[in-house]
Amino acid sequence: MGYANLSKFAYVRSRQHQALAGFVLATALSVIFAGKVSAASVPESSITPNQVIKDGVSLQLEMSQSMQEGAEARFTLSLRDAASTRPIRNVRPIAWVDGHDGQTQGEENSEQACRRKVASFIGGDLLHAPALSLNAYYVLAMNEDNSISVINPQTGFGGSKLLTMVILHGPGQDWLLTPEQNLWVSQPQVDEVALVDTRNWQVKTHVPVSGHPRQMAQRPGAQQVWVLTDDGVTVLASTNGQVLAAIKTGLGNHTIAFSDDGKSAFVSNATDNSISLIDAGCLKKLADINGGIKPVAMAWSSKAQLLYVAHEGDGQIIAFDVAGKQAASIKALPGIFTIRFTPDGRYGFVLNPQKNKLDLLDTATSQIVQGADITHGPDQVTFSDRMAYIRRRHSEIVQLVPLDAIAHNIQAGQPLALASVSNGQKAFDKGRSAASLADTTVMVPNGAAALLANPADRTIYYYQEGMSAPAGSFRNYGHEPRAVLVLDHSLQERQPGLYQASTRLPKAGNYQVVFYLDSPRMLHCFPITVQADPSKPPATRYAVTLAGTTPTLSKGENQNLQFAIRDAVSGQTQTGIPDLQVLLFNTTGAQLQVDAHEQKNGDYVISFAPPVSGHYYVYFQAASLGMSWNQSARLVLTVK
């Protein structure tokens, strides 16, 4: 299945919570069109420009004070039970920002018009795409060269879904996304760490960090990024990259872990066979703690409130408390490479690629309570709420362990439940470049699904939990995706009942915030206005809307396309345009330029016969309006 289908799978799965995307889409559209959404069928008991109460649910919209084009704005949607005022929690609303269509204010806000918009957006109508989506997330691929691919998986129409490329000074080795949505990338080949602003995908600064910066970690509760180097750790301010400290530890490759409160940091020193205990508040090393031979992996268990250190040399797993005192020692086989804990902190997954072994560590007893043989070098594990994903470096097969079955398997004395899914055609380590330190598997926001990168295939696969194979895939535009990361810009519940999303505002004009919630059912369109930027020279902006329903276009057949041109701010229809031209071009290079003719009431029409199938981009130009190809709105047509 091509990636053209991936966005629908990801979008519908994560937002509608159904197993079959087609069934969800058909059901949602039939309900919306039939007017069965309770918000549409029950009269509103209370409504203001920014608040509405329907079927006992109160919905209120709040926005940033600055609603100026190009500005970063925050949309907050409050959901409460109207009778009790209790917040409505743990639901998955979806919303868009869409331009008005030139109707009167009353018609524009009618339930029928709002219902049509929701149906169009959920259905992925390419001819009526919203100005902004508040449901977006971006997929980032760390490539083998000095680039990062930024991909929007929920948009695009058969061509490139590549939003942009971030160009660094050197290849990335590890990355870190901070709560402020800043992306940090270590580049050991050039002794730098880059700070990328994810609002505009520009590198804000290149911070020199000597000693081949590699793994990075965010200190809990502090705006600090800790960067491991040859000599120890360099601490940076996460907002601007200011160097706060350079702390020398022991010799050898390092890994890092923090206590839950962020007061204690631990850095392993593989050559010295030691762990450096650091007072993270004072940025000062307190002691070097001796343990086993060649510590290579560490993880803090929130359940046990202990640090577990895995030693490759002798197979020991040693637990330390926050003060560095040894609390337990567990014997495993030499060759350990990875230790990570399940989301609840109870079970530690210990991977040994040399012995092809998975050991399961129970923090309640500090004992290995279960295990499994996993061939082809298991070396990385990532968790969703339901599943553990184990990468095997010499295979394309990913091993899956259902988390909810672990306790039952242990109590019943049964082997671990294992499943597998193919992550492409070639083994992970068959790529041309060396592996990065970052994860090759990442979870999709708000859904039981994952993205799995395969560098050798130059492909990222989309997998829905419970399925036997990936549901879709896309190629990384000729690059090897050595790691994958998701940046979530969708509506999130930041406080009980408060769902927020931030985005950069479109050009000035009148818009609507189109809101839809499946359960409890709620549908409403709020009118908003985006103000013009006074620093920009005044210019008239135009919007193009199709007349009637979306046309069905066929290759080689003469087609009529009818549309209207309106002032994007006032909504006034533009009539009597003598020089309106339309440019259509296909992704294969086919191109048509035709003159438009006015019919009646400001509607214009063109006739054309598309020479090939596929998607056509449509642009408009009229010198009398000062509208050029690159200033006009763009439509997309599909020709079968």
C-alpha positions in Angstrom: 0.0 0.0 0.0 1.5 3.4 -1.0 1.9 6.3 1.4 -1.0 8.1 -0.4 -3.2 5.8 1.8 -1.1 6.3 5.0 -2.5 9.7 5.9 -6.1 8.4 5.9 -5.1 5.3 8.0 -3.2 7.4 10.5 -5.7 10.2 10.6 -8.8 8.2 10.9 -7.2 5.6 13.3 -5.9 8.2 15.7 -8.9 10.5 15.7 -11.9 8.2 15.3 -10.7 5.2 17.4 -11.9 2.5 15.0 -10.2 -0.6 13.7 -11.3 -0.1 10.0 -10.7 3.3 8.5 -13.1 2.9 5.7 -15.9 1.8 8.0 -15.3 4.8 10.3 -15.2 7.3 7.4 -18.5 6.0 5.9 -20.2 5.9 9.3 -19.0 9.4 10.2 -20.1 10.9 6.9 -23.5 9.2 6.9 -24.2 10.4 10.5 -23.1 14.0 9.6 -24.9 14.2 6.3 -28.1 12.7 7.8 -28.1 15.3 10.5 -28.0 12.7 13.3 -25.2 14.5 15.1 -27.0 15.5 18.3 -25.5 18.9 18.2 -27.2 19.5 14.9 -30.6 18.0 15.7 -31.3 19.6 19.1 -31.9 23.4 19.3 -29.2 25.4 21.1 -30.1 26.4 24.5 -27.4 29.0 24.8 -25.0 30.5 22.3 -22.6 33.4 22.2 -19.9 34.1 19.6 -17.4 32.1 21.6 -19.6 29.7 23.6 -22.3 27.2 22.8 -24.3 24.7 24.9 -25.9 21.7 23.1 -27.3 18.5 24.5 -25.9 19.3 27.9 -22.4 20.0 26.7 -20.8 23.4 27.0 -18.1 24.3 24.4 -16.1 27.5 24.7 -13.4 28.8 22.4 -10.6 31.0 23.6 -7.8 32.4 21.5 -4.6 34.3 21.8 -4.8 38.1 22.2 -2.8 38.5 19.0 -4.7 37.2 16.0 -2.5 38.8 13.4 -1.6 37.0 10.2 1.7 35.2 10.5 1.6 35.2 14.3 1.8 32.1 16.5 -1.7 31.7 18.0 -3.0 29.3 20.6 -6.5 27.9 20.4 -8.1 26.6 23.6 -11.4 24.7 23.5 -13.1 24.1 26.9 -15.5 21.1 27.2 -17.7 20.8 30.2 -20.9 19.2 31.3 -23.4 22.1 31.2 -25.3 21.0 34.3 -22.5 20.1 36.7 -19.7 22.2 35.0 -17.4 19.2 35.4 -14.7 19.1 32.7 -15.1 16.5 30.0 -11.9 14.6 30.0 -10.0 12.1 27.8 -11.9 12.7 24.6 -10.5 13.2 21.1 -11.9 16.4 19.5 -10.8 17.5 16.1 -10.8 21.0 14.7 -9.8 23.0 11.7 -9.6 26.7 10.7 -11.4 27.4 7.4 -12.0 30.5 5.4 -15.6 31.8 4.9 -17.3 30.9 1.6 -18.9 34.3 0.9 -22.3 33.5 2.4 -24.1 35.7 4.9 -23.1 35.5 8.5 -26.2 33.6 9.5 -25.8 31.1 6.7 -22.1 30.8 7.3 -22.7 29.7 10.9 -25.6 27.4 10.2 -25.5 23.8 11.3 -26.0 22.6 7.8 -23.0 24.5 6.4 -20.9 23.5 9.4 -21.9 19.9 8.9 -20.9 20.0 5.3 -17.4 21.3 6.2 -16.8 18.6 8.8 -17.8 15.9 6.4 -15.6 17.4 3.7 -12.6 17.6 6.0 -13.0 14.2 7.5 -13.4 12.8 4.1 -10.2 14.4 2.9 -11.8 16.4 0.1 -8.8 17.8 -1.8 -10.8 20.5 -3.4 -12.0 21.9 -0.1 -9.0 21.7 2.2 -9.1 23.9 5.3 -6.7 26.8 5.8 -5.3 25.2 8.9 -5.6 21.8 10.6 -5.5 21.7 14.4 -5.0 17.9 14.2 -1.6 17.9 12.5 1.5 16.1 13.5 4.9 15.9 11.6 7.2 13.1 11.0 10.9 13.8 11.2 13.6 11.5 9.7 17.2 11.8 10.7 19.1 11.1 7.5 22.5 9.6 6.8 23.8 12.9 5.6 23.5 16.4 7.2 19.7 16.7 6.7 16.5 16.1 8.5 13.3 15.4 6.5 10.2 17.0 7.8 7.0 15.3 6.5 3.3 16.1 7.0 1.7 12.6 6.7 -1.9 14.0 6.8 -1.6 16.2 3.7 -0.5 15.8 0.1 -2.1 14.4 -2.9 -0.1 11.6 -4.5 3.1 13.7 -4.8 5.6 14.7 -2.2 4.5 15.0 1.4 7.9 16.6 2.2 7.2 19.8 4.1 10.8 20.9 4.2 14.4 19.8 4.8 16.5 21.0 7.8 20.1 21.3 6.8 22.8 20.9 9.5 26.5 21.3 9.5 27.1 17.5 10.0 25.1 14.2 10.2 23.0 13.9 13.3 23.7 11.3 16.0 21.0 11.9 18.6 18.1 14.4 19.0 15.8 15.7 21.7 12.5 17.5 21.5 11.9 19.8 24.5 8.5 20.8 25.9 9.0 24.2 24.3 9.0 22.4 20.9 12.7 23.1 20.3 14.6 20.4 18.5 18.2 19.7 19.6 20.4 17.6 17.3 24.0 16.4 18.2 26.6 16.3 15.4 29.8 14.6 16.6 31.6 14.9 13.3 31.6 18.7 13.5 31.6 19.1 17.3 28.3 21.0 17.3 24.7 20.8 18.7 22.0 22.5 16.6 18.9 24.2 17.9 16.0 24.0 15.4 12.9 26.1 15.8 10.1 23.8 14.8 7.7 26.7 14.2 9.5 27.6 11.0 12.0 24.7 10.7 15.0 27.1 10.8 18.2 26.4 12.7 18.3 29.1 15.4 21.8 28.5 16.5 24.8 26.1 16.2 26.4 25.5 19.6 30.0 24.4 19.6 30.5 21.4 21.9 33.9 19.8 21.9 34.5 16.2 22.4 32.1 14.6 19.8 28.7 15.3 21.3 26.5 12.2 21.2 23.6 11.2 23.4 21.4 14.0 24.9 18.8 14.1 27.7 16.4 16.7 29.1 16.8 17.2 32.9 13.3 16.7 34.5 11.8 19.9 35.8 14.5 22.1 34.3 15.2 23.9 31.0 18.4 22.1 30.5 19.8 19.8 27.8 22.6 17.5 29.0 25.0 16.4 26.1 27.4 13.5 26.5 30.9 14.0 25.1 34.3 12.2 25.2 35.1 13.9 28.5 31.8 13.7 30.3 28.8 15.9 30.0 28.1 19.5 28.8 25.0 21.2 30.1 23.1 23.7 27.9 20.1 26.0 28.4 17.4 24.4 26.4 16.0 27.8 25.3 19.0 29.3 23.7 22.0 26.9 23.9 24.0 28.9 26.5 26.7 26.6 28.0 25.9 26.3 31.7 28.6 23.7 32.7 31.1 21.2 31.4 31.5 18.3 33.9 34.3 15.8 33.5 33.5 12.2 34.4 35.4 9.0 33.8 36.8 7.4 30.6 35.0 5.5 27.9 31.6 5.7 26.2 28.9 7.3 28.3 25.2 6.9 28.9 23.0 9.2 31.1 20.0 8.9 33.4 18.2 11.1 35.9 16.2 10.5 39.0 12.5 11.4 38.7 12.9 14.7 40.5 15.8 15.7 38.3 18.0 16.4 41.3 20.5 13.6 40.6 22.2 12.7 37.4 24.1 9.5 36.6 26.7 9.2 33.8 28.2 5.8 33.0 31.9 5.4 32.1 32.5 2.2 30.1 36.3 2.1 30.2 36.6 3.1 33.9 33.9 0.6 34.9 32.2 3.4 37.0 29.1 5.6 37.4 29.5 9.3 38.0 27.0 10.7 40.5 26.2 14.4 39.8 24.3 17.0 41.8 22.2 18.3 38.9 21.1 21.4 40.9 24.7 22.5 41.6 26.1 21.0 38.3 28.9 19.3 40.3 30.2 15.7 40.3 29.8 14.2 43.8 31.4 10.7 43.4 32.4 7.9 41.0 30.7 4.6 42.0 32.3 1.3 41.1 30.1 -1.5 39.8 30.5 -4.2 37.2 32.5 -4.5 34.0 31.8 -2.1 31.1 28.5 -0.3 32.0 26.8 0.4 28.7 23.1 1.1 29.5 21.1 2.7 32.4 17.5 3.4 33.1 15.6 4.9 36.1 12.6 3.0 37.4 9.9 5.3 38.6 8.2 2.3 40.3 11.2 1.2 42.3 12.8 4.7 42.6 16.1 3.0 41.7 18.7 3.3 38.9 19.4 0.1 37.1 22.8 -0.2 35.3 23.5 -2.9 32.7 27.1 -4.1 32.3 28.1 -5.6 29.0 31.3 -7.1 30.2 30.1 -9.4 33.0 26.3 -9.3 32.6 25.6 -7.7 35.9 22.5 -5.5 36.4 23.2 -3.4 39.5 20.5 -1.2 41.2 21.5 2.1 42.9 19.4 4.4 45.0 19.4 8.2 44.5 22.5 8.6 46.7 24.5 6.1 44.8 24.2 3.2 47.3 23.9 -0.3 45.8 20.4 -1.7 46.4 20.5 -4.9 44.4 22.6 -7.0 42.0 21.1 -9.3 39.3 23.1 -11.7 37.3 22.5 -12.0 33.5 24.6 -13.0 30.6 27.5 -10.9 29.3 26.8 -9.0 26.2 23.9 -6.8 27.5 23.3 -3.7 25.3 20.0 -2.1 26.3 17.8 -1.8 29.4 14.5 0.1 29.3 11.4 0.1 31.5 7.7 -0.2 30.6 5.7 3.0 30.9 4.6 2.1 34.5 8.2 1.5 35.5 7.5 -2.1 36.7 9.3 -4.3 34.1 12.7 -3.8 32.6 13.4 -5.1 29.1 17.1 -6.2 29.0 18.3 -6.9 25.5 21.4 -8.9 24.7 22.3 -8.9 20.9 25.4 -11.1 21.4 23.4 -13.9 23.0 20.1 -13.2 21.1 18.3 -12.9 24.4 15.5 -10.9 26.1 15.4 -10.9 29.9 12.5 -9.4 31.8 13.4 -7.7 35.1 10.8 -7.2 37.8 11.5 -4.2 39.9 9.2 -5.5 42.7 11.6 -8.3 43.4 14.8 -7.1 41.6 14.9 -10.4 39.8 14.8 -11.7 36.3 11.4 -13.3 36.1 10.9 -14.2 32.5 12.9 -14.4 29.2 12.8 -15.2 25.6 15.1 -16.1 22.7 15.1 -13.4 20.0 17.3 -14.0 17.1 19.2 -11.6 14.8 20.6 -9.3 17.5 17.8 -7.5 19.5 19.3 -4.1 20.4 16.5 -1.5 20.8 13.1 -1.5 22.5 10.3 1.2 22.3 7.0 1.1 24.1 3.4 2.1 23.4 0.7 1.9 26.0 0.0 -1.7 24.9 3.1 -3.0 23.2 6.9 -3.4 23.3 8.6 -3.1 19.9 12.0 -4.8 19.8 14.3 -4.0 16.9 16.6 -6.8 15.6 19.6 -5.3 14.0 20.3 -8.2 11.6 16.7 -8.6 10.4 13.8 -6.6 9.0 11.4 -8.3 11.5 10.3 -6.4 14.6 9.4 -8.5 17.6 6.3 -7.5 19.5 5.5 -8.2 23.2 1.9 -7.4 24.4 2.4 -5.6 27.8 -1.0 -6.6 29.2 -0.1 -10.3 29.0 3.2 -10.1 30.9 1.8 -10.5 34.4 -0.5 -13.3 33.4 2.3 -15.2 31.6 4.5 -14.9 34.7 1.8 -16.0 37.2 0.8 -18.9 35.0 4.4 -20.0 34.4 3.9 -19.5 30.6 6.4 -18.2 28.1 6.2 -14.5 27.1 3.6 -13.9 24.4 5.4 -12.9 21.3 4.3 -11.6 17.9 6.2 -10.1 15.0 5.7 -7.7 12.1 7.8 -7.2 9.0 9.5 -3.8 8.8 10.3 -3.8 5.1 12.4 -5.9 2.8 16.0 -5.6 4.1 17.7 -6.0 7.5 18.0 -2.9 9.5 21.9 -3.0 9.4 22.1 -3.3 5.6 22.0 0.5 5.2 25.1 2.3 4.0 25.4 4.5 7.1 26.1 3.7 10.8 23.1 3.6 13.1 22.3 6.6 15.2 21.6 6.6 18.9 18.0 7.7 18.5 15.0 5.4 18.1 13.9 3.9 14.8 10.4 3.3 16.2 8.0 6.0 17.5 4.4 6.1 18.4 1.7 8.0 16.4 -0.1 10.6 18.5 -3.5 9.5 20.0 -3.6 6.1 18.4 -2.5 2.6 18.8 0.0 2.8 15.9 3.7 3.2 15.3 6.1 4.5 12.6 9.0 2.2 12.0 12.1 3.4 10.0 14.1 1.1 7.9 17.4 2.8 6.7 18.2 0.0 4.2 14.8 0.3 2.5 14.9 4.1 2.7 11.4 3.8 3.9 9.2 4.5 7.0 6.4 2.1 7.7 3.1 2.7 9.4 1.9 -0.1 11.6 -1.5 -0.4 13.4 -1.4 -2.5 16.5 -3.3 -5.8 16.1 -2.6 -6.0 12.4 -0.3 -8.6 10.8 1.5 -6.2 8.5 2.2 -2.5 8.1 -0.9 -0.6 6.8 1.2 1.8 4.7 4.6 3.2 3.9 6.4 6.0 2.3 9.9 6.5 1.0 12.2 9.0 2.5 12.9 10.8 -0.8 16.2 9.0 -1.5 17.6 9.3 2.1 18.2 6.7 4.7 16.0 7.3 7.8 18.4 6.4 10.6 15.9 7.6 13.2 12.3 8.8 13.3 10.6 11.3 15.6 7.0 12.7 15.8 6.2 16.3 16.5 2.6 16.6 17.7 0.8 19.9 17.0 -2.7 18.4 17.4 -5.3 19.3 20.0 -4.1 18.0 23.4 -5.7 18.0 26.8 -3.4 20.3 28.7 -5.6 20.6 31.8 -8.9 18.8 32.7 -11.3 19.6 29.9 -9.0 22.1 28.2 -7.8 21.1 24.8 -5.2 23.3 23.2 -3.3 23.6 19.9 -0.9 26.2 18.6 -0.3 27.2 15.0 0.9 30.0 12.8 -2.1 32.1 11.5 -2.9 32.3 7.8 -3.3 35.5 5.8 -5.8 38.1 7.0 -9.4 37.4 6.5 -12.6 36.0 8.0 -12.4 32.4 9.1 -14.2 29.7 11.2 -12.9 27.3 13.8 -14.7 24.1 12.8 -15.1 21.8 15.7 -16.2 18.1 15.8 -16.3 15.6 18.7 -17.6 12.0 18.1 -18.5 11.2 21.7 -20.3 13.1 23.3 -21.4 14.3 19.9 -20.7 18.0 19.3 -20.4 20.0 16.1 -20.0 23.8 15.8 -18.3 26.5 13.7 -17.0 29.6 15.5 -16.5 32.8 13.5 -13.1 34.4 13.9 -11.1 37.2 12.2 -7.4 37.2 11.4 -6.1 40.8 11.3 -3.8 42.1 8.7 -0.1 42.7 9.6 0.3 46.5 9.6 4.0 46.2 8.7 3.1 44.6 5.4 2.1 46.8 2.4 -1.6 46.7 1.9 -2.7 44.3 -0.8 -6.0 42.8 -1.9 -6.1 39.0 -1.3 -8.5 36.8 -3.1 -10.0 33.4 -2.4 -11.2 30.9 -5.0 -14.1 28.6 -4.4 -15.7 25.9 -6.6 -19.3 26.2 -7.5 -21.5 23.2 -6.7 -20.2 19.8 -5.9 -16.8 18.4 -6.5 -16.6 17.4 -10.2 -15.7 13.9 -11.4 -13.0 14.4 -14.0 -11.8 11.8 -16.6 -8.7 11.7 -18.7 -9.2 12.9 -22.3 -12.8 14.1 -21.8 -13.8 17.8 -22.1 -14.7 19.1 -18.6 -16.3 22.3 -17.3 -15.0 23.8 -14.1 -17.0 26.6 -12.5 -15.7 28.8 -9.7 -15.9 32.2 -8.1 -13.3 34.8 -7.0 -13.9 36.6 -3.7 -12.1 39.2 -1.6 -10.5 37.1 1.1 -11.3 39.7 3.8 -14.7 41.1 2.9 -16.0 38.0 1.1 -17.3 40.2 -1.7 -17.7 38.4 -5.1 -15.5 39.8 -7.9 -17.4 40.4 -11.1 -16.4 41.6 -14.5 -12.8 40.3 -14.5 -11.7 40.7 -18.1 -8.4 38.9 -18.0 -8.8 35.9 -15.6 -6.6 33.0 -16.6 -6.2 29.5 -15.2 -3.1 27.4 -15.1 -3.4 23.7 -14.6 -0.4 21.4 -14.3 0.1 17.7 -13.5 2.8 16.2 -11.3 4.1 14.4 -14.4 4.7 17.8 -16.1 1.5 18.1 -18.2 0.4 21.7 -18.3 -2.6 23.7 -19.6 -3.3 27.4 -19.6 -6.9 28.6 -20.4 -8.9 31.8 -20.3 -11.9 31.9 -17.9 -15.3 33.3 -19.0 -17.9 34.9 -16.7 -21.3 33.2 -16.6 -23.5 34.9 -14.1 -23.4 36.4 -10.6 -19.6 36.3 -10.6 -19.3 32.7 -11.5 -16.5 31.9 -14.0 -16.0 28.7 -16.1 -13.2 27.0 -18.0 -13.4 24.1 -20.4 -10.5 21.7 -20.6 -9.6 18.1 -21.5 -6.9 16.7 -19.1 -4.4 14.7 -21.1 -3.3 12.3 -18.3 -4.7 11.0 -15.1 -3.5 12.1 -11.7 -3.6 15.2 -9.6 -3.6 18.7 -11.1 -2.6 21.9 -9.3 -4.8 24.9 -10.4 -3.6 28.5 -10.1 -5.3 31.8 -11.2 -4.0 35.1 -12.6 -5.7 38.4 -13.4 -3.6 41.5 -14.0 -6.6 43.8 -13.5 -6.9 42.5 -9.9 -3.1 42.5 -9.3 -3.4 38.7 -8.8 -0.5 36.7 -10.1 0.1 32.9 -10.2 2.1 32.8 -7.0 -0.4 35.1 -5.1 -3.6 33.2 -5.9 -5.2 30.5 -4.0 -4.4 27.0 -5.2 -6.9 24.2 -5.9 -6.2 20.5 -6.5 -8.2 18.4 -8.9 -8.1 14.6 -9.3 -8.4 13.1 -12.8 -9.2 9.4 -13.1 
